Amino acid sequence: MKKIISYQLLVVALFGLVLYPIWGQEAAVSGVIGGLCYAVPTAIAVLLLNLFSQSPLLSYAGFLMAEGLKIALATVMLLLIMFFFHSQIMWLPFIIGLFLASHIVFIVFWKLNHGE
């Protein structure tokens, strides 16, 4: 799980670096913020999973709590950004950054299952 977080942060940072010379600072910041709206709740969920990983029963409950918390935190972060910064955010880079961070999980699991 720590590998997923590091990949998410790496992809979000690279996305911001690619956007900066093409669309400018506002797009780069928007893309990074979009990615962080998913990466930060994922990191918190992984920390929670590590706390509950000692026993099978606690790890099951911890997984449910961590996923619920991740969804709630991501939703709250998105709503706060939409409410307070809607005029400063470039929405296309924001959504692409969010999409990239969320889909890194699928790429990592696919790579683990297919051994490539």
Biopython code that builds the backbone (N, CA, C, O; Angstrom):
import numpy as np
from Bio.PDB.StructureBuilder import StructureBuilder

atoms = [
    (1, "MET", "N", (0.824, -1.204, 0.000)),
    (1, "MET", "CA", (0.000, 0.000, 0.000)),
    (1, "MET", "C", (0.864, 1.263, 0.000)),
    (1, "MET", "O", (0.493, 2.278, -0.589)),
    (2, "LYS", "N", (2.012, 1.189, 0.663)),
    (2, "LYS", "CA", (2.893, 2.359, 0.657)),
    (2, "LYS", "C", (3.411, 2.637, -0.747)),
    (2, "LYS", "O", (3.672, 3.784, -1.110)),
    (3, "LYS", "N", (3.556, 1.577, -1.526)),
    (3, "LYS", "CA", (4.004, 1.729, -2.904)),
    (3, "LYS", "C", (2.954, 2.494, -3.719)),
    (3, "LYS", "O", (3.303, 3.315, -4.567)),
    (4, "ILE", "N", (1.691, 2.230, -3.465)),
    (4, "ILE", "CA", (0.621, 2.925, -4.179)),
    (4, "ILE", "C", (0.668, 4.415, -3.881)),
    (4, "ILE", "O", (0.534, 5.238, -4.786)),
    (5, "ILE", "N", (0.859, 4.763, -2.613)),
    (5, "ILE", "CA", (0.925, 6.179, -2.245)),
    (5, "ILE", "C", (2.105, 6.857, -2.920)),
    (5, "ILE", "O", (1.981, 7.971, -3.430)),
    (6, "SER", "N", (3.242, 6.191, -2.925)),
    (6, "SER", "CA", (4.413, 6.803, -3.561)),
    (6, "SER", "C", (4.200, 6.954, -5.061)),
    (6, "SER", "O", (4.610, 7.961, -5.639)),
    (7, "TYR", "N", (3.564, 5.971, -5.706)),
    (7, "TYR", "CA", (3.257, 6.101, -7.129)),
    (7, "TYR", "C", (2.260, 7.225, -7.383)),
    (7, "TYR", "O", (2.403, 7.981, -8.344)),
    (8, "GLN", "N", (1.256, 7.335, -6.525)),
    (8, "GLN", "CA", (0.275, 8.409, -6.691)),
    (8, "GLN", "C", (0.952, 9.776, -6.597)),
    (8, "GLN", "O", (0.725, 10.648, -7.436)),
    (9, "LEU", "N", (1.776, 9.953, -5.582)),
    (9, "LEU", "CA", (2.442, 11.247, -5.411)),
    (9, "LEU", "C", (3.419, 11.525, -6.550)),
    (9, "LEU", "O", (3.553, 12.666, -6.992)),
    (10, "LEU", "N", (4.096, 10.492, -7.021)),
    (10, "LEU", "CA", (5.018, 10.666, -8.140)),
    (10, "LEU", "C", (4.280, 11.071, -9.415)),
    (10, "LEU", "O", (4.703, 11.991, -10.115)),
    (11, "VAL", "N", (3.183, 10.389, -9.713)),
    (11, "VAL", "CA", (2.413, 10.710, -10.919)),
    (11, "VAL", "C", (1.808, 12.104, -10.827)),
    (11, "VAL", "O", (1.798, 12.838, -11.815)),
    (12, "VAL", "N", (1.306, 12.478, -9.660)),
    (12, "VAL", "CA", (0.727, 13.817, -9.485)),
    (12, "VAL", "C", (1.800, 14.887, -9.658)),
    (12, "VAL", "O", (1.556, 15.908, -10.300)),
    (13, "ALA", "N", (2.977, 14.664, -9.095)),
    (13, "ALA", "CA", (4.070, 15.632, -9.234)),
    (13, "ALA", "C", (4.524, 15.735, -10.689)),
    (13, "ALA", "O", (4.749, 16.836, -11.194)),
    (14, "LEU", "N", (4.659, 14.598, -11.361)),
    (14, "LEU", "CA", (5.057, 14.616, -12.772)),
    (14, "LEU", "C", (4.000, 15.295, -13.634)),
    (14, "LEU", "O", (4.332, 16.017, -14.574)),
    (15, "PHE", "N", (2.748, 15.069, -13.321)),
    (15, "PHE", "CA", (1.657, 15.727, -14.053)),
    (15, "PHE", "C", (1.747, 17.245, -13.891)),
    (15, "PHE", "O", (1.583, 17.985, -14.861)),
    (16, "GLY", "N", (2.005, 17.703, -12.675)),
    (16, "GLY", "CA", (2.178, 19.137, -12.449)),
    (16, "GLY", "C", (3.371, 19.703, -13.201)),
    (16, "GLY", "O", (3.306, 20.807, -13.742)),
    (17, "LEU", "N", (4.467, 18.940, -13.235)),
    (17, "LEU", "CA", (5.659, 19.391, -13.962)),
    (17, "LEU", "C", (5.424, 19.439, -15.462)),
    (17, "LEU", "O", (5.967, 20.308, -16.144)),
    (18, "VAL", "N", (4.629, 18.525, -15.983)),
    (18, "VAL", "CA", (4.320, 18.533, -17.410)),
    (18, "VAL", "C", (3.370, 19.688, -17.749)),
    (18, "VAL", "O", (3.513, 20.330, -18.790)),
    (19, "LEU", "N", (2.418, 19.943, -16.880)),
    (19, "LEU", "CA", (1.444, 21.008, -17.136)),
    (19, "LEU", "C", (2.055, 22.399, -17.078)),
    (19, "LEU", "O", (1.641, 23.288, -17.822)),
    (20, "TYR", "N", (3.029, 22.596, -16.208)),
    (20, "TYR", "CA", (3.568, 23.944, -15.984)),
    (20, "TYR", "C", (4.074, 24.614, -17.259)),
    (20, "TYR", "O", (3.671, 25.745, -17.531)),
    (21, "PRO", "N", (4.930, 23.981, -18.050)),
    (21, "PRO", "CA", (5.391, 24.673, -19.266)),
    (21, "PRO", "C", (4.332, 24.743, -20.369)),
    (21, "PRO", "O", (4.418, 25.601, -21.249)),
    (22, "ILE", "N", (3.341, 23.857, -20.334)),
    (22, "ILE", "CA", (2.335, 23.823, -21.396)),
    (22, "ILE", "C", (1.208, 24.817, -21.128)),
    (22, "ILE", "O", (0.904, 25.646, -21.986)),
    (23, "TRP", "N", (0.582, 24.746, -19.950)),
    (23, "TRP", "CA", (-0.582, 25.580, -19.643)),
    (23, "TRP", "C", (-0.319, 26.628, -18.572)),
    (23, "TRP", "O", (-1.150, 27.514, -18.370)),
    (24, "GLY", "N", (0.804, 26.554, -17.885)),
    (24, "GLY", "CA", (1.129, 27.566, -16.890)),
    (24, "GLY", "C", (0.937, 27.095, -15.461)),
    (24, "GLY", "O", (0.562, 25.954, -15.193)),
    (25, "GLN", "N", (1.211, 28.025, -14.554)),
    (25, "GLN", "CA", (1.208, 27.715, -13.131)),
    (25, "GLN", "C", (-0.181, 27.348, -12.614)),
    (25, "GLN", "O", (-0.318, 26.425, -11.811)),
    (26, "GLU", "N", (-1.202, 28.057, -13.063)),
    (26, "GLU", "CA", (-2.553, 27.788, -12.564)),
    (26, "GLU", "C", (-3.004, 26.370, -12.917)),
    (26, "GLU", "O", (-3.635, 25.698, -12.101)),
    (27, "ALA", "N", (-2.686, 25.920, -14.115)),
    (27, "ALA", "CA", (-3.052, 24.558, -14.519)),
    (27, "ALA", "C", (-2.251, 23.527, -13.731)),
    (27, "ALA", "O", (-2.791, 22.505, -13.308)),
    (28, "ALA", "N", (-0.967, 23.798, -13.535)),
    (28, "ALA", "CA", (-0.124, 22.859, -12.790)),
    (28, "ALA", "C", (-0.613, 22.721, -11.352)),
    (28, "ALA", "O", (-0.711, 21.610, -10.831)),
    (29, "VAL", "N", (-0.915, 23.833, -10.719)),
    (29, "VAL", "CA", (-1.416, 23.796, -9.337)),
    (29, "VAL", "C", (-2.772, 23.100, -9.288)),
    (29, "VAL", "O", (-3.032, 22.320, -8.372)),
    (30, "SER", "N", (-3.634, 23.370, -10.256)),
    (30, "SER", "CA", (-4.950, 22.727, -10.295)),
    (30, "SER", "C", (-4.813, 21.215, -10.445)),
    (30, "SER", "O", (-5.516, 20.459, -9.774)),
    (31, "GLY", "N", (-3.911, 20.770, -11.322)),
    (31, "GLY", "CA", (-3.707, 19.337, -11.509)),
    (31, "GLY", "C", (-3.165, 18.658, -10.270)),
    (31, "GLY", "O", (-3.585, 17.555, -9.921)),
    (32, "VAL", "N", (-2.226, 19.323, -9.602)),
    (32, "VAL", "CA", (-1.651, 18.753, -8.380)),
    (32, "VAL", "C", (-2.698, 18.710, -7.269)),
    (32, "VAL", "O", (-2.789, 17.721, -6.542)),
    (33, "ILE", "N", (-3.474, 19.758, -7.137)),
    (33, "ILE", "CA", (-4.519, 19.771, -6.103)),
    (33, "ILE", "C", (-5.553, 18.684, -6.381)),
    (33, "ILE", "O", (-6.012, 18.016, -5.454)),
    (34, "GLY", "N", (-5.921, 18.499, -7.639)),
    (34, "GLY", "CA", (-6.854, 17.426, -7.985)),
    (34, "GLY", "C", (-6.315, 16.065, -7.598)),
    (34, "GLY", "O", (-7.041, 15.237, -7.048)),
    (35, "GLY", "N", (-5.050, 15.831, -7.881)),
    (35, "GLY", "CA", (-4.444, 14.552, -7.504)),
    (35, "GLY", "C", (-4.341, 14.373, -6.005)),
    (35, "GLY", "O", (-4.532, 13.272, -5.489)),
    (36, "LEU", "N", (-4.039, 15.460, -5.305)),
    (36, "LEU", "CA", (-3.930, 15.375, -3.845)),
    (36, "LEU", "C", (-5.276, 15.126, -3.172)),
    (36, "LEU", "O", (-5.328, 14.598, -2.061)),
    (37, "CYS", "N", (-6.361, 15.504, -3.839)),
    (37, "CYS", "CA", (-7.692, 15.231, -3.289)),
    (37, "CYS", "C", (-7.961, 13.734, -3.182)),
    (37, "CYS", "O", (-8.845, 13.314, -2.435)),
    (38, "TYR", "N", (-7.218, 12.943, -3.913)),
    (38, "TYR", "CA", (-7.344, 11.490, -3.790)),
    (38, "TYR", "C", (-6.161, 10.879, -3.045)),
    (38, "TYR", "O", (-6.333, 9.922, -2.291)),
    (39, "ALA", "N", (-4.962, 11.422, -3.250)),
    (39, "ALA", "CA", (-3.762, 10.831, -2.652)),
    (39, "ALA", "C", (-3.719, 11.030, -1.141)),
    (39, "ALA", "O", (-3.308, 10.122, -0.419)),
    (40, "VAL", "N", (-4.128, 12.183, -0.650)),
    (40, "VAL", "CA", (-4.096, 12.440, 0.799)),
    (40, "VAL", "C", (-5.059, 11.515, 1.552)),
    (40, "VAL", "O", (-4.647, 10.905, 2.538)),
    (41, "PRO", "N", (-6.324, 11.383, 1.132)),
    (41, "PRO", "CA", (-7.187, 10.423, 1.822)),
    (41, "PRO", "C", (-6.680, 8.983, 1.727)),
    (41, "PRO", "O", (-6.872, 8.199, 2.656)),
    (42, "THR", "N", (-6.036, 8.630, 0.616)),
    (42, "THR", "CA", (-5.464, 7.293, 0.497)),
    (42, "THR", "C", (-4.356, 7.089, 1.519)),
    (42, "THR", "O", (-4.274, 6.032, 2.145)),
    (43, "ALA", "N", (-3.505, 8.092, 1.690)),
    (43, "ALA", "CA", (-2.419, 7.991, 2.674)),
    (43, "ALA", "C", (-2.981, 7.840, 4.089)),
    (43, "ALA", "O", (-2.467, 7.049, 4.880)),
    (44, "ILE", "N", (-4.011, 8.580, 4.402)),
    (44, "ILE", "CA", (-4.633, 8.471, 5.726)),
    (44, "ILE", "C", (-5.273, 7.090, 5.908)),
    (44, "ILE", "O", (-5.202, 6.506, 6.989)),
    (45, "ALA", "N", (-5.889, 6.579, 4.857)),
    (45, "ALA", "CA", (-6.489, 5.243, 4.928)),
    (45, "ALA", "C", (-5.419, 4.174, 5.143)),
    (45, "ALA", "O", (-5.638, 3.224, 5.895)),
    (46, "VAL", "N", (-4.286, 4.316, 4.500)),
    (46, "VAL", "CA", (-3.196, 3.346, 4.679)),
    (46, "VAL", "C", (-2.664, 3.399, 6.100)),
    (46, "VAL", "O", (-2.363, 2.358, 6.685)),
    (47, "LEU", "N", (-2.543, 4.590, 6.662)),
    (47, "LEU", "CA", (-2.117, 4.700, 8.064)),
    (47, "LEU", "C", (-3.109, 4.006, 8.986)),
    (47, "LEU", "O", (-2.715, 3.318, 9.928)),
    (48, "LEU", "N", (-4.389, 4.187, 8.715)),
    (48, "LEU", "CA", (-5.417, 3.531, 9.525)),
    (48, "LEU", "C", (-5.349, 2.011, 9.359)),
    (48, "LEU", "O", (-5.508, 1.275, 10.333)),
    (49, "LEU", "N", (-5.116, 1.542, 8.147)),
    (49, "LEU", "CA", (-4.981, 0.099, 7.924)),
    (49, "LEU", "C", (-3.783, -0.474, 8.669)),
    (49, "LEU", "O", (-3.852, -1.584, 9.196)),
    (50, "ASN", "N", (-2.697, 0.269, 8.714)),
    (50, "ASN", "CA", (-1.515, -0.199, 9.450)),
    (50, "ASN", "C", (-1.788, -0.304, 10.940)),
    (50, "ASN", "O", (-1.244, -1.182, 11.610)),
    (51, "LEU", "N", (-2.622, 0.580, 11.465)),
    (51, "LEU", "CA", (-2.963, 0.513, 12.886)),
    (51, "LEU", "C", (-3.773, -0.738, 13.223)),
    (51, "LEU", "O", (-3.621, -1.316, 14.299)),
    (52, "PHE", "N", (-4.633, -1.149, 12.290)),
    (52, "PHE", "CA", (-5.528, -2.274, 12.554)),
    (52, "PHE", "C", (-5.028, -3.595, 11.971)),
    (52, "PHE", "O", (-5.785, -4.565, 11.927)),
    (53, "SER", "N", (-3.793, -3.657, 11.530)),
    (53, "SER", "CA", (-3.319, -4.862, 10.847)),
    (53, "SER", "C", (-2.832, -5.960, 11.789)),
    (53, "SER", "O", (-2.289, -6.962, 11.323)),
    (54, "GLN", "N", (-3.008, -5.802, 13.074)),
    (54, "GLN", "CA", (-2.476, -6.778, 14.026)),
    (54, "GLN", "C", (-3.292, -8.065, 14.093)),
    (54, "GLN", "O", (-2.727, -9.142, 14.283)),
    (55, "SER", "N", (-4.601, -7.968, 13.940)),
    (55, "SER", "CA", (-5.427, -9.174, 14.010)),
    (55, "SER", "C", (-6.378, -9.213, 12.816)),
    (55, "SER", "O", (-6.722, -8.166, 12.267)),
    (56, "PRO", "N", (-6.803, -10.405, 12.409)),
    (56, "PRO", "CA", (-7.685, -10.514, 11.240)),
    (56, "PRO", "C", (-9.020, -9.783, 11.417)),
    (56, "PRO", "O", (-9.503, -9.141, 10.484)),
    (57, "LEU", "N", (-9.610, -9.877, 12.600)),
    (57, "LEU", "CA", (-10.890, -9.215, 12.818)),
    (57, "LEU", "C", (-10.725, -7.697, 12.779)),
    (57, "LEU", "O", (-11.537, -6.992, 12.179)),
    (58, "LEU", "N", (-9.670, -7.203, 13.422)),
    (58, "LEU", "CA", (-9.432, -5.760, 13.399)),
    (58, "LEU", "C", (-9.055, -5.267, 12.008)),
    (58, "LEU", "O", (-9.405, -4.148, 11.632)),
    (59, "SER", "N", (-8.352, -6.085, 11.247)),
    (59, "SER", "CA", (-7.971, -5.637, 9.909)),
    (59, "SER", "C", (-9.190, -5.535, 9.002)),
    (59, "SER", "O", (-9.250, -4.647, 8.151)),
    (60, "TYR", "N", (-10.159, -6.426, 9.168)),
    (60, "TYR", "CA", (-11.392, -6.340, 8.381)),
    (60, "TYR", "C", (-12.166, -5.074, 8.743)),
    (60, "TYR", "O", (-12.596, -4.331, 7.861)),
    (61, "ALA", "N", (-12.339, -4.833, 10.026)),
    (61, "ALA", "CA", (-13.033, -3.614, 10.460)),
    (61, "ALA", "C", (-12.240, -2.376, 10.065)),
    (61, "ALA", "O", (-12.822, -1.368, 9.665)),
    (62, "GLY", "N", (-10.926, -2.446, 10.173)),
    (62, "GLY", "CA", (-10.082, -1.324, 9.780)),
    (62, "GLY", "C", (-10.184, -1.019, 8.302)),
    (62, "GLY", "O", (-10.166, 0.145, 7.901)),
    (63, "PHE", "N", (-10.292, -2.072, 7.477)),
    (63, "PHE", "CA", (-10.443, -1.859, 6.035)),
    (63, "PHE", "C", (-11.740, -1.127, 5.731)),
    (63, "PHE", "O", (-11.754, -0.187, 4.936)),
    (64, "LEU", "N", (-12.827, -1.553, 6.358)),
    (64, "LEU", "CA", (-14.110, -0.886, 6.128)),
    (64, "LEU", "C", (-14.077, 0.562, 6.604)),
    (64, "LEU", "O", (-14.580, 1.459, 5.927)),
    (65, "MET", "N", (-13.485, 0.782, 7.770)),
    (65, "MET", "CA", (-13.381, 2.148, 8.289)),
    (65, "MET", "C", (-12.482, 3.007, 7.402)),
    (65, "MET", "O", (-12.795, 4.166, 7.131)),
    (66, "ALA", "N", (-11.372, 2.440, 6.955)),
    (66, "ALA", "CA", (-10.421, 3.196, 6.132)),
    (66, "ALA", "C", (-11.035, 3.577, 4.794)),
    (66, "ALA", "O", (-10.863, 4.708, 4.338)),
    (67, "GLU", "N", (-11.745, 2.657, 4.159)),
    (67, "GLU", "CA", (-12.376, 2.972, 2.872)),
    (67, "GLU", "C", (-13.488, 4.000, 3.037)),
    (67, "GLU", "O", (-13.626, 4.904, 2.213)),
    (68, "GLY", "N", (-14.274, 3.869, 4.087)),
    (68, "GLY", "CA", (-15.312, 4.865, 4.350)),
    (68, "GLY", "C", (-14.720, 6.238, 4.627)),
    (68, "GLY", "O", (-15.216, 7.254, 4.141)),
    (69, "LEU", "N", (-13.658, 6.249, 5.412)),
    (69, "LEU", "CA", (-12.983, 7.512, 5.718)),
    (69, "LEU", "C", (-12.358, 8.114, 4.466)),
    (69, "LEU", "O", (-12.396, 9.331, 4.281)),
    (70, "LYS", "N", (-11.784, 7.278, 3.606)),
    (70, "LYS", "CA", (-11.162, 7.773, 2.379)),
    (70, "LYS", "C", (-12.202, 8.431, 1.480)),
    (70, "LYS", "O", (-11.961, 9.508, 0.935)),
    (71, "ILE", "N", (-13.341, 7.799, 1.325)),
    (71, "ILE", "CA", (-14.410, 8.367, 0.497)),
    (71, "ILE", "C", (-14.917, 9.663, 1.103)),
    (71, "ILE", "O", (-15.126, 10.643, 0.389)),
    (72, "ALA", "N", (-15.115, 9.676, 2.413)),
    (72, "ALA", "CA", (-15.608, 10.887, 3.074)),
    (72, "ALA", "C", (-14.596, 12.031, 2.970)),
    (72, "ALA", "O", (-14.975, 13.162, 2.666)),
    (73, "LEU", "N", (-13.320, 11.750, 3.217)),
    (73, "LEU", "CA", (-12.296, 12.799, 3.140)),
    (73, "LEU", "C", (-12.137, 13.335, 1.725)),
    (73, "LEU", "O", (-12.008, 14.544, 1.529)),
    (74, "ALA", "N", (-12.145, 12.450, 0.742)),
    (74, "ALA", "CA", (-12.033, 12.896, -0.643)),
    (74, "ALA", "C", (-13.225, 13.777, -1.021)),
    (74, "ALA", "O", (-13.060, 14.795, -1.694)),
    (75, "THR", "N", (-14.408, 13.389, -0.593)),
    (75, "THR", "CA", (-15.606, 14.182, -0.882)),
    (75, "THR", "C", (-15.536, 15.539, -0.212)),
    (75, "THR", "O", (-15.848, 16.554, -0.836)),
    (76, "VAL", "N", (-15.131, 15.574, 1.044)),
    (76, "VAL", "CA", (-15.025, 16.839, 1.769)),
    (76, "VAL", "C", (-13.973, 17.745, 1.130)),
    (76, "VAL", "O", (-14.197, 18.946, 0.976)),
    (77, "MET", "N", (-12.831, 17.172, 0.758)),
    (77, "MET", "CA", (-11.793, 17.982, 0.120)),
    (77, "MET", "C", (-12.287, 18.559, -1.207)),
    (77, "MET", "O", (-12.063, 19.734, -1.497)),
    (78, "LEU", "N", (-12.951, 17.742, -2.001)),
    (78, "LEU", "CA", (-13.490, 18.226, -3.274)),
    (78, "LEU", "C", (-14.512, 19.328, -3.070)),
    (78, "LEU", "O", (-14.485, 20.339, -3.773)),
    (79, "LEU", "N", (-15.407, 19.144, -2.121)),
    (79, "LEU", "CA", (-16.431, 20.157, -1.860)),
    (79, "LEU", "C", (-15.831, 21.457, -1.332)),
    (79, "LEU", "O", (-16.266, 22.544, -1.715)),
    (80, "LEU", "N", (-14.838, 21.350, -0.460)),
    (80, "LEU", "CA", (-14.185, 22.562, 0.057)),
    (80, "LEU", "C", (-13.473, 23.326, -1.051)),
    (80, "LEU", "O", (-13.531, 24.554, -1.097)),
    (81, "ILE", "N", (-12.811, 22.614, -1.929)),
    (81, "ILE", "CA", (-12.121, 23.278, -3.037)),
    (81, "ILE", "C", (-13.126, 23.911, -3.982)),
    (81, "ILE", "O", (-12.924, 25.030, -4.453)),
    (82, "MET", "N", (-14.204, 23.200, -4.260)),
    (82, "MET", "CA", (-15.235, 23.773, -5.131)),
    (82, "MET", "C", (-15.867, 25.007, -4.507)),
    (82, "MET", "O", (-16.165, 25.974, -5.208)),
    (83, "PHE", "N", (-16.072, 24.980, -3.214)),
    (83, "PHE", "CA", (-16.733, 26.108, -2.555)),
    (83, "PHE", "C", (-15.812, 27.317, -2.424)),
    (83, "PHE", "O", (-16.223, 28.439, -2.717)),
    (84, "PHE", "N", (-14.577, 27.104, -1.990)),
    (84, "PHE", "CA", (-13.697, 28.229, -1.684)),
    (84, "PHE", "C", (-12.816, 28.676, -2.850)),
    (84, "PHE", "O", (-12.452, 29.849, -2.929)),
    (85, "PHE", "N", (-12.471, 27.770, -3.747)),
    (85, "PHE", "CA", (-11.497, 28.103, -4.789)),
    (85, "PHE", "C", (-12.024, 27.880, -6.206)),
    (85, "PHE", "O", (-11.233, 27.749, -7.140)),
    (86, "HIS", "N", (-13.333, 27.836, -6.381)),
    (86, "HIS", "CA", (-13.900, 27.502, -7.685)),
    (86, "HIS", "C", (-13.460, 28.456, -8.793)),
    (86, "HIS", "O", (-13.368, 28.044, -9.949)),
    (87, "SER", "N", (-13.188, 29.715, -8.467)),
    (87, "SER", "CA", (-12.795, 30.662, -9.512)),
    (87, "SER", "C", (-11.308, 30.583, -9.849)),
    (87, "SER", "O", (-10.896, 31.061, -10.906)),
    (88, "GLN", "N", (-10.495, 29.993, -8.978)),
    (88, "GLN", "CA", (-9.054, 29.922, -9.221)),
    (88, "GLN", "C", (-8.616, 28.584, -9.806)),
    (88, "GLN", "O", (-7.476, 28.452, -10.253)),
    (89, "ILE", "N", (-9.493, 27.600, -9.812)),
    (89, "ILE", "CA", (-9.140, 26.263, -10.278)),
    (89, "ILE", "C", (-9.444, 26.138, -11.767)),
    (89, "ILE", "O", (-10.502, 26.557, -12.236)),
    (90, "MET", "N", (-8.508, 25.560, -12.492)),
    (90, "MET", "CA", (-8.762, 25.157, -13.880)),
    (90, "MET", "C", (-9.281, 23.720, -13.806)),
    (90, "MET", "O", (-8.552, 22.808, -13.415)),
    (91, "TRP", "N", (-10.526, 23.532, -14.178)),
    (91, "TRP", "CA", (-11.204, 22.278, -13.880)),
    (91, "TRP", "C", (-10.724, 21.096, -14.695)),
    (91, "TRP", "O", (-10.719, 19.979, -14.178)),
    (92, "LEU", "N", (-10.322, 21.279, -15.935)),
    (92, "LEU", "CA", (-9.846, 20.148, -16.724)),
    (92, "LEU", "C", (-8.572, 19.539, -16.123)),
    (92, "LEU", "O", (-8.527, 18.324, -15.931)),
    (93, "PRO", "N", (-7.540, 20.330, -15.820)),
    (93, "PRO", "CA", (-6.365, 19.736, -15.162)),
    (93, "PRO", "C", (-6.694, 19.154, -13.787)),
    (93, "PRO", "O", (-6.124, 18.137, -13.390)),
    (94, "PHE", "N", (-7.595, 19.785, -13.071)),
    (94, "PHE", "CA", (-8.005, 19.297, -11.756)),
    (94, "PHE", "C", (-8.596, 17.892, -11.871)),
    (94, "PHE", "O", (-8.206, 16.988, -11.132)),
    (95, "ILE", "N", (-9.529, 17.714, -12.791)),
    (95, "ILE", "CA", (-10.188, 16.417, -12.965)),
    (95, "ILE", "C", (-9.199, 15.368, -13.486)),
    (95, "ILE", "O", (-9.244, 14.210, -13.071)),
    (96, "ILE", "N", (-8.314, 15.771, -14.387)),
    (96, "ILE", "CA", (-7.322, 14.822, -14.901)),
    (96, "ILE", "C", (-6.368, 14.391, -13.785)),
    (96, "ILE", "O", (-6.014, 13.216, -13.696)),
    (97, "GLY", "N", (-5.951, 15.332, -12.935)),
    (97, "GLY", "CA", (-5.095, 14.978, -11.800)),
    (97, "GLY", "C", (-5.788, 14.028, -10.843)),
    (97, "GLY", "O", (-5.176, 13.080, -10.351)),
    (98, "LEU", "N", (-7.058, 14.274, -10.578)),
    (98, "LEU", "CA", (-7.853, 13.388, -9.728)),
    (98, "LEU", "C", (-7.963, 12.000, -10.358)),
    (98, "LEU", "O", (-7.816, 10.987, -9.674)),
    (99, "PHE", "N", (-8.219, 11.961, -11.650)),
    (99, "PHE", "CA", (-8.338, 10.702, -12.382)),
    (99, "PHE", "C", (-7.022, 9.923, -12.359)),
    (99, "PHE", "O", (-7.016, 8.715, -12.125)),
    (100, "LEU", "N", (-5.918, 10.613, -12.600)),
    (100, "LEU", "CA", (-4.615, 9.946, -12.597)),
    (100, "LEU", "C", (-4.300, 9.335, -11.233)),
    (100, "LEU", "O", (-3.867, 8.185, -11.148)),
    (101, "ALA", "N", (-4.514, 10.098, -10.177)),
    (101, "ALA", "CA", (-4.217, 9.591, -8.835)),
    (101, "ALA", "C", (-5.110, 8.406, -8.471)),
    (101, "ALA", "O", (-4.652, 7.452, -7.841)),
    (102, "SER", "N", (-6.363, 8.465, -8.861)),
    (102, "SER", "CA", (-7.276, 7.378, -8.491)),
    (102, "SER", "C", (-7.019, 6.115, -9.299)),
    (102, "SER", "O", (-7.273, 5.015, -8.809)),
    (103, "HIS", "N", (-6.525, 6.242, -10.514)),
    (103, "HIS", "CA", (-6.348, 5.057, -11.346)),
    (103, "HIS", "C", (-4.971, 4.417, -11.227)),
    (103, "HIS", "O", (-4.738, 3.351, -11.796)),
    (104, "ILE", "N", (-4.073, 5.039, -10.513)),
    (104, "ILE", "CA", (-2.778, 4.413, -10.240)),
    (104, "ILE", "C", (-2.978, 3.122, -9.451)),
    (104, "ILE", "O", (-2.223, 2.166, -9.626)),
    (105, "VAL", "N", (-3.980, 3.090, -8.595)),
    (105, "VAL", "CA", (-4.278, 1.897, -7.800)),
    (105, "VAL", "C", (-4.556, 0.714, -8.720)),
    (105, "VAL", "O", (-4.041, -0.381, -8.495)),
    (106, "PHE", "N", (-5.367, 0.927, -9.755)),
    (106, "PHE", "CA", (-5.700, -0.159, -10.677)),
    (106, "PHE", "C", (-4.476, -0.616, -11.462)),
    (106, "PHE", "O", (-4.303, -1.810, -11.703)),
    (107, "ILE", "N", (-3.633, 0.320, -11.858)),
    (107, "ILE", "CA", (-2.434, -0.033, -12.613)),
    (107, "ILE", "C", (-1.480, -0.865, -11.749)),
    (107, "ILE", "O", (-0.915, -1.852, -12.219)),
    (108, "VAL", "N", (-1.304, -0.464, -10.490)),
    (108, "VAL", "CA", (-0.413, -1.208, -9.595)),
    (108, "VAL", "C", (-0.961, -2.612, -9.344)),
    (108, "VAL", "O", (-0.205, -3.582, -9.397)),
    (109, "PHE", "N", (-2.269, -2.740, -9.070)),
    (109, "PHE", "CA", (-2.841, -4.067, -8.847)),
    (109, "PHE", "C", (-2.781, -4.925, -10.110)),
    (109, "PHE", "O", (-2.538, -6.128, -10.022)),
    (110, "TRP", "N", (-2.996, -4.332, -11.267)),
    (110, "TRP", "CA", (-2.903, -5.074, -12.524)),
    (110, "TRP", "C", (-1.478, -5.577, -12.726)),
    (110, "TRP", "O", (-1.266, -6.718, -13.137)),
    (111, "LYS", "N", (-0.508, -4.724, -12.437)),
    (111, "LYS", "CA", (0.883, -5.103, -12.595)),
    (111, "LYS", "C", (1.249, -6.232, -11.619)),
    (111, "LYS", "O", (1.985, -7.149, -11.983)),
    (112, "LEU", "N", (0.743, -6.166, -10.393)),
    (112, "LEU", "CA", (1.019, -7.217, -9.409)),
    (112, "LEU", "C", (0.405, -8.546, -9.820)),
    (112, "LEU", "O", (1.020, -9.597, -9.641)),
    (113, "ASN", "N", (-0.803, -8.505, -10.371)),
    (113, "ASN", "CA", (-1.490, -9.735, -10.739)),
    (113, "ASN", "C", (-0.960, -10.355, -12.033)),
    (113, "ASN", "O", (-1.035, -11.571, -12.213)),
    (114, "HIS", "N", (-0.430, -9.535, -12.924)),
    (114, "HIS", "CA", (0.069, -10.042, -14.194)),
    (114, "HIS", "C", (1.579, -10.174, -14.233)),
    (114, "HIS", "O", (2.123, -10.703, -15.202)),
    (115, "GLY", "N", (2.262, -9.712, -13.214)),
    (115, "GLY", "CA", (3.698, -9.885, -13.086)),
    (115, "GLY", "C", (4.535, -9.169, -14.123)),
    (115, "GLY", "O", (5.645, -9.598, -14.436)),
    (116, "GLU", "N", (4.020, -8.100, -14.647)),
    (116, "GLU", "CA", (4.775, -7.359, -15.671)),
    (116, "GLU", "C", (5.501, -6.192, -15.072)),
    (116, "GLU", "O", (6.186, -5.459, -15.785)),
]
sb = StructureBuilder()
sb.init_structure("model")
sb.init_model(0)
sb.init_chain("A")
sb.init_seg("    ")
for serial, (resi, resn, name, xyz) in enumerate(atoms, 1):
    if name == "N":
        sb.init_residue(resn, " ", resi, " ")
    sb.init_atom(name, np.array(xyz, "f"), 0.0, 1.0, " ", f" {name:<3s}", serial, name[0])
structure = sb.get_structure()
